[in-house]
């Protein structure tokens, strides 16, 4: 079995998360077990109450910024904020979404800029 978002040699998670998924080695998508460790797989399969309410919109905006980071850093930021119910409201992007403010390109969930 492989990732349910990997079909016909195409990463369908690209449609949701954009070019940031290019960091994922295709072999992870095709692996019997490794794909379940992929941060994007986790974000797509977690129940809605377990991930950030802004995830879908944020994924399009943040993909530009995240695509400049190594996968390990992307995974760390997403696990710390997007998939962490206790900490997601501390995400700098989450706060701006809630205030309906503009999200600057380069802003990371931890508040740092790249």
MDTraj code that builds the backbone (N, CA, C; nanometers):
import mdtraj as md
import numpy as np

residues = "UNK UNK UNK UNK UNK UNK UNK UNK UNK UNK UNK UNK UNK UNK UNK UNK UNK UNK UNK UNK UNK UNK UNK UNK UNK UNK UNK UNK UNK UNK UNK UNK UNK UNK UNK UNK UNK UNK UNK UNK UNK UNK UNK UNK UNK UNK UNK UNK UNK UNK UNK UNK UNK UNK UNK UNK UNK UNK UNK UNK UNK UNK UNK UNK UNK UNK UNK UNK UNK UNK UNK UNK UNK UNK UNK UNK UNK UNK UNK UNK UNK UNK UNK UNK UNK UNK UNK UNK UNK UNK UNK UNK UNK UNK UNK UNK UNK UNK UNK UNK UNK UNK UNK UNK UNK UNK UNK UNK UNK UNK UNK UNK UNK UNK".split()
xyz = np.array([
    [0.0842, -0.1186, 0.0000],
    [0.0000, 0.0000, 0.0000],
    [0.0885, 0.1247, 0.0000],
    [0.0420, 0.2278, -0.0661],
    [0.1151, 0.3537, -0.0622],
    [0.0197, 0.4651, -0.0207],
    [0.0707, 0.5861, -0.0177],
    [-0.0099, 0.6997, 0.0262],
    [-0.1327, 0.7159, -0.0632],
    [-0.2458, 0.7421, -0.0023],
    [-0.3694, 0.7577, -0.0787],
    [-0.3679, 0.8825, -0.1666],
    [-0.2739, 0.9720, -0.1432],
    [-0.2603, 1.0928, -0.2252],
    [-0.1499, 1.0795, -0.3302],
    [-0.1050, 0.9551, -0.3533],
    [-0.0043, 0.9312, -0.4556],
    [-0.0630, 0.8338, -0.5580],
    [-0.0954, 0.8871, -0.6732],
    [-0.1567, 0.8043, -0.7780],
    [-0.0978, 0.8388, -0.9131],
    [-0.0810, 0.7368, -0.9933],
    [-0.0310, 0.7558, -1.1296],
    [0.0970, 0.8393, -1.1312],
    [0.1887, 0.8065, -1.0391],
    [0.3163, 0.8774, -1.0274],
    [0.2999, 1.0271, -1.0042],
    [0.1938, 1.0654, -0.9377],
    [0.1681, 1.2067, -0.9102],
    [0.1312, 1.2252, -0.7641],
    [0.1892, 1.3262, -0.7029],
    [0.1570, 1.3589, -0.5639],
    [0.0342, 1.4503, -0.5643],
    [-0.0817, 1.3933, -0.5353],
    [-0.2048, 1.4714, -0.5359],
    [-0.2112, 1.5700, -0.4202],
    [-0.1273, 1.5491, -0.3192],
    [-0.1214, 1.6450, -0.2092],
    [-0.0678, 1.7795, -0.2587],
    [-0.0025, 1.7777, -0.3751],
    [0.0453, 1.9009, -0.4384],
    [-0.0712, 1.9977, -0.4607],
    [-0.1887, 1.9438, -0.4931],
    [-0.3062, 2.0277, -0.5185],
    [-0.3480, 2.1051, -0.3943],
    [-0.3168, 2.0523, -0.2771],
    [-0.3549, 2.1169, -0.1517],
    [-0.2391, 2.1993, -0.0958],
    [-0.1209, 2.1410, -0.0943],
    [-0.0073, 2.2052, -0.0286],
    [0.0888, 2.2749, -0.1241],
    [0.0659, 2.2650, -0.2526],
    [0.1515, 2.3335, -0.3492],
    [0.2910, 2.2751, -0.3590],
    [0.3814, 2.3560, -0.4113],
    [0.5147, 2.3062, -0.4444],
    [0.5972, 2.2637, -0.3242],
    [0.5512, 2.2945, -0.2055],
    [0.6263, 2.2559, -0.0862],
    [0.6382, 2.1033, -0.0756],
    [0.5455, 2.0284, -0.1327],
    [0.5525, 1.8818, -0.1252],
    [0.6634, 1.8250, -0.2123],
    [0.7269, 1.9069, -0.2933],
    [0.8379, 1.8583, -0.3748],
    [0.9546, 1.8121, -0.2889],
    [0.9548, 1.8490, -0.1612],
    [1.0592, 1.8036, -0.0700],
    [1.0437, 1.6563, -0.0359],
    [0.9252, 1.6039, -0.0523],
    [0.9003, 1.4641, -0.0165],
    [0.9597, 1.3744, -0.1239],
    [1.0436, 1.2829, -0.0799],
    [1.0999, 1.1848, -0.1713],
    [0.9863, 1.0922, -0.2152],
    [0.9736, 1.0752, -0.3443],
    [0.8676, 0.9916, -0.4001],
    [0.8673, 0.8515, -0.3389],
    [0.9843, 0.8055, -0.2975],
    [0.9935, 0.6719, -0.2376],
    [0.9146, 0.6659, -0.1065],
    [0.9070, 0.7772, -0.0338],
    [0.8279, 0.7802, 0.0888],
    [0.6804, 0.7582, 0.0552],
    [0.6345, 0.8182, -0.0525],
    [0.4946, 0.8066, -0.0936],
    [0.4580, 0.6627, -0.1307],
    [0.5561, 0.5904, -0.1837],
    [0.5323, 0.4535, -0.2313],
    [0.5626, 0.3475, -0.1261],
    [0.6174, 0.3890, -0.0139],
    [0.6582, 0.2959, 0.0899],
    [0.5373, 0.2365, 0.1616],
    [0.5534, 0.1134, 0.2059],
    [0.4463, 0.0452, 0.2781],
    [0.4113, 0.1147, 0.4097],
    [0.5098, 0.1726, 0.4774],
    [0.4862, 0.2326, 0.6084],
    [0.5349, 0.3761, 0.6207],
    [0.6416, 0.4118, 0.5512],
    [0.7032, 0.5435, 0.5679],
    [0.6085, 0.6589, 0.5397],
    [0.5163, 0.6406, 0.4465],
    [0.4286, 0.7521, 0.4091],
    [0.3460, 0.8031, 0.5271],
    [0.3193, 0.7176, 0.6253],
    [0.2390, 0.7613, 0.7399],
    [0.3160, 0.8592, 0.8290],
    [0.4482, 0.8692, 0.8109],
    [0.5290, 0.9649, 0.8853],
    [0.5390, 1.0996, 0.8143],
    [0.4908, 1.1068, 0.6929],
    [0.4957, 1.2309, 0.6157],
    [0.4047, 1.3344, 0.6815],
    [0.4562, 1.4554, 0.7001],
    [0.3775, 1.5600, 0.7672],
    [0.2522, 1.5949, 0.6878],
    [0.2602, 1.5896, 0.5559],
    [0.1440, 1.6248, 0.4744],
    [0.0374, 1.5152, 0.4809],
    [0.0803, 1.3897, 0.4892],
    [-0.0134, 1.2793, 0.5094],
    [-0.0866, 1.2978, 0.6422],
    [-0.0115, 1.3313, 0.7467],
    [-0.0722, 1.3516, 0.8787],
    [-0.1743, 1.4650, 0.8741],
    [-0.1407, 1.5727, 0.8051],
    [-0.2314, 1.6873, 0.7987],
    [-0.3573, 1.6545, 0.7193],
    [-0.3453, 1.5653, 0.6232],
    [-0.4614, 1.5275, 0.5417],
    [-0.5489, 1.4224, 0.6086],
    [-0.4932, 1.3468, 0.7012],
    [-0.5699, 1.2368, 0.7601],
    [-0.6172, 1.2633, 0.9029],
    [-0.5616, 1.3635, 0.9672],
    [-0.6064, 1.3964, 1.1033],
    [-0.7519, 1.4444, 1.0977],
    [-0.8318, 1.4095, 1.1971],
    [-0.9678, 1.4641, 1.2033],
    [-0.9621, 1.6169, 1.2103],
    [-1.0632, 1.6818, 1.1580],
    [-1.0629, 1.8280, 1.1496],
    [-1.0396, 1.8963, 1.2839],
    [-1.0881, 1.8366, 1.3908],
    [-1.0689, 1.9000, 1.5214],
    [-0.9257, 1.8836, 1.5739],
    [-0.8439, 1.8077, 1.5030],
    [-0.7061, 1.7838, 1.5457],
    [-0.6057, 1.8738, 1.4740],
    [-0.6466, 1.9411, 1.3680],
    [-0.5529, 2.0298, 1.3004],
    [-0.6093, 2.1706, 1.2924],
    [-0.5263, 2.2616, 1.2564],
    [-0.5608, 2.4030, 1.2538],
    [-0.6793, 2.4321, 1.1616],
    [-0.7684, 2.5173, 1.2071],
    [-0.8865, 2.5520, 1.1278],
    [-0.8503, 2.6322, 1.0035],
    [-0.7314, 2.6903, 1.0000],
    [-0.6874, 2.7695, 0.8859],
    [-0.6006, 2.6896, 0.7888],
    [-0.5848, 2.5596, 0.8126],
    [-0.4882, 2.4799, 0.7378],
    [-0.5040, 2.4902, 0.5865],
    [-0.6248, 2.4784, 0.5369],
    [-0.6411, 2.4747, 0.3920],
    [-0.6008, 2.6066, 0.3266],
    [-0.6453, 2.7178, 0.3814],
    [-0.6091, 2.8485, 0.3260],
    [-0.4614, 2.8757, 0.3514],
    [-0.4174, 2.8476, 0.4712],
    [-0.2782, 2.8732, 0.5087],
    [-0.1822, 2.7938, 0.4212],
    [-0.2192, 2.6709, 0.3864],
    [-0.1285, 2.5872, 0.3081],
    [-0.0940, 2.6520, 0.1747],
    [-0.1866, 2.7244, 0.1172],
    [-0.1582, 2.7922, -0.0098],
    [-0.0679, 2.9130, 0.0106],
    [-0.0925, 2.9875, 0.1163],
    [-0.0119, 3.1067, 0.1438],
    [0.1264, 3.0665, 0.1949],
    [0.1297, 2.9757, 0.2902],
    [0.2562, 2.9371, 0.3533],
    [0.3434, 2.8519, 0.2630],
    [0.2869, 2.7879, 0.1607],
    [0.3679, 2.7003, 0.0755],
    [0.4809, 2.7774, 0.0073],
    [0.4595, 2.9040, -0.0214],
    [0.5651, 2.9861, -0.0827],
    [0.6821, 2.9986, 0.0140],
    [0.6512, 3.0267, 0.1398],
    [0.7553, 3.0411, 0.2417],
    [0.8172, 2.9064, 0.2751],
    [0.7323, 2.8070, 0.3019],
    [0.7825, 2.6761, 0.3435],
    [0.8676, 2.6099, 0.2371],
    [0.8399, 2.6395, 0.1109],
    [0.9169, 2.5765, 0.0035],
    [1.0642, 2.6184, 0.0073],
    [1.0972, 2.7166, 0.0880],
    [1.2358, 2.7619, 0.1008],
    [1.3077, 2.6940, 0.2178],
    [1.2364, 2.6080, 0.2883],
    [1.2938, 2.5400, 0.4043],
    [1.3198, 2.3930, 0.3739],
    [1.4149, 2.3322, 0.4449],
    [1.4319, 2.1876, 0.4318],
    [1.3108, 2.1155, 0.4938],
    [1.2826, 1.9960, 0.4443],
    [1.1658, 1.9195, 0.4906],
    [1.1638, 1.9037, 0.6424],
    [1.2797, 1.8805, 0.7043],
    [1.2857, 1.8611, 0.8499],
    [1.2296, 1.9821, 0.9245],
    [1.2616, 2.1014, 0.8751],
    [1.2135, 2.2242, 0.9389],
    [1.0635, 2.2425, 0.9145],
    [1.0185, 2.2093, 0.7950],
    [0.8745, 2.2161, 0.7642],
    [0.7987, 2.1258, 0.8603],
    [0.8475, 2.0036, 0.8731],
    [0.7822, 1.9057, 0.9601],
    [0.7787, 1.9546, 1.1043],
    [0.8892, 2.0094, 1.1514],
    [0.8965, 2.0597, 1.2883],
    [0.7958, 2.1728, 1.3113],
    [0.7913, 2.2695, 1.2209],
    [0.6982, 2.3826, 1.2342],
    [0.5532, 2.3322, 1.2339],
    [0.5222, 2.2411, 1.1431],
    [0.3840, 2.1907, 1.1322],
    [0.3430, 2.1076, 1.2537],
    [0.4346, 2.0256, 1.3038],
    [0.4023, 1.9457, 1.4226],
    [0.3872, 2.0345, 1.5462],
    [0.4689, 2.1374, 1.5548],
    [0.4652, 2.2263, 1.6704],
    [0.3399, 2.3127, 1.6723],
    [0.2912, 2.3533, 1.5547],
    [0.1781, 2.4462, 1.5490],
    [0.0536, 2.3852, 1.4828],
    [0.0611, 2.3473, 1.3578],
    [-0.0575, 2.3053, 1.2814],
    [-0.1284, 2.1841, 1.3416],
    [-0.0514, 2.0887, 1.3921],
    [-0.1092, 1.9648, 1.4446],
    [-0.1065, 1.9579, 1.5971],
    [-0.0858, 2.0692, 1.6614],
    [-0.0772, 2.0720, 1.8065],
    [-0.1907, 2.1579, 1.8625],
    [-0.2983, 2.0938, 1.9083],
    [-0.4146, 2.1694, 1.9564],
    [-0.3818, 2.2680, 2.0690],
    [-0.2850, 2.2348, 2.1544],
    [-0.2506, 2.3238, 2.2654],
    [-0.1682, 2.4437, 2.2195],
    [-0.0996, 2.4323, 2.1088],
    [-0.0058, 2.5369, 2.0685],
    [-0.0461, 2.6119, 1.9411],
    [-0.1472, 2.5653, 1.8692],
    [-0.1753, 2.6264, 1.7389],
    [-0.2134, 2.7732, 1.7473],
    [-0.2753, 2.8144, 1.8568],
    [-0.3130, 2.9555, 1.8690],
    [-0.1924, 3.0452, 1.8924],
    [-0.0761, 2.9854, 1.9181],
    [0.0484, 3.0613, 1.9316],
    [0.1177, 3.0810, 1.7969],
    [0.0649, 3.0218, 1.6930],
    [0.1211, 3.0347, 1.5587],
    [0.1025, 3.1795, 1.5108],
    [0.2109, 3.2384, 1.4629],
    [0.2056, 3.3775, 1.4165],
    [0.1081, 3.3943, 1.2997],
    [0.1021, 3.2945, 1.2133],
    [0.0121, 3.3014, 1.0971],
    [-0.1329, 3.2872, 1.1427],
    [-0.1574, 3.1958, 1.2356],
    [-0.2915, 3.1750, 1.2913],
    [-0.3458, 3.3055, 1.3497],
    [-0.2614, 3.3730, 1.4267],
    [-0.3032, 3.4986, 1.4903],
    [-0.3441, 3.6028, 1.3859],
    [-0.2666, 3.6138, 1.2795],
    [-0.2977, 3.7118, 1.1751],
    [-0.4260, 3.6741, 1.1006],
    [-0.4455, 3.5447, 1.0758],
    [-0.5709, 3.5005, 1.0129],
    [-0.6907, 3.5392, 1.0993],
    [-0.6793, 3.5124, 1.2297],
    [-0.7897, 3.5444, 1.3212],
    [-0.8195, 3.6939, 1.3255],
    [-0.7171, 3.7758, 1.3081],
    [-0.7353, 3.9211, 1.3082],
    [-0.7703, 3.9747, 1.1697],
    [-0.7762, 3.8832, 1.0719],
    [-0.8017, 3.9183, 0.9317],
    [-0.6964, 4.0139, 0.8768],
    [-0.5735, 3.9996, 0.9270],
    [-0.4618, 4.0810, 0.8800],
    [-0.3911, 4.0121, 0.7636],
    [-0.3143, 4.0887, 0.6895],
    [-0.2364, 4.0355, 0.5778],
    [-0.1230, 3.9490, 0.6323],
    [-0.0963, 3.8380, 0.5636],
    [0.0110, 3.7479, 0.6034],
    [0.1345, 3.7818, 0.5199],
    [0.2409, 3.8290, 0.5834],
    [0.3604, 3.8625, 0.5050],
    [0.4285, 3.7379, 0.4499],
    [0.4752, 3.7456, 0.3257],
    [0.5514, 3.6372, 0.2659],
    [0.6792, 3.6226, 0.3482],
    [0.7097, 3.5018, 0.3850],
    [0.8307, 3.4752, 0.4631],
    [0.8050, 3.4532, 0.6110],
    [0.6815, 3.4737, 0.6567],
    [0.6489, 3.4528, 0.7978],
    [0.6300, 3.3048, 0.8252],
    [0.6970, 3.2582, 0.9290],
    [0.6848, 3.1185, 0.9722],
    [0.5926, 3.1113, 1.0935],
    [0.5379, 2.9935, 1.1205],
    [0.4496, 2.9797, 1.2368],
    [0.5126, 3.0250, 1.3686],
    [0.6435, 3.0077, 1.3818],
    [0.7083, 3.0468, 1.5069],
    [0.7327, 3.1984, 1.5158],
    [0.6936, 3.2720, 1.4135],
    [0.7067, 3.4176, 1.4144],
    [0.8328, 3.4695, 1.3475],
    [0.9250, 3.3799, 1.3159],
    [1.0458, 3.4245, 1.2477],
    [1.0173, 3.4463, 1.1001],
    [1.1038, 3.5219, 1.0360],
    [1.0902, 3.5520, 0.8939],
    [1.2068, 3.4890, 0.8180],
    [1.1797, 3.4455, 0.6962],
    [1.2896, 3.3983, 0.6110],
    [1.2927, 3.4802, 0.4842],
])
top = md.Topology()
chain = top.add_chain()
for i, resn in enumerate(residues, 1):
    res = top.add_residue(resn, chain, resSeq=i)
    for name in ("N", "CA", "C"):
        top.add_atom(name, md.element.get_by_symbol(name[0]), res)
traj = md.Trajectory(xyz[None], top)
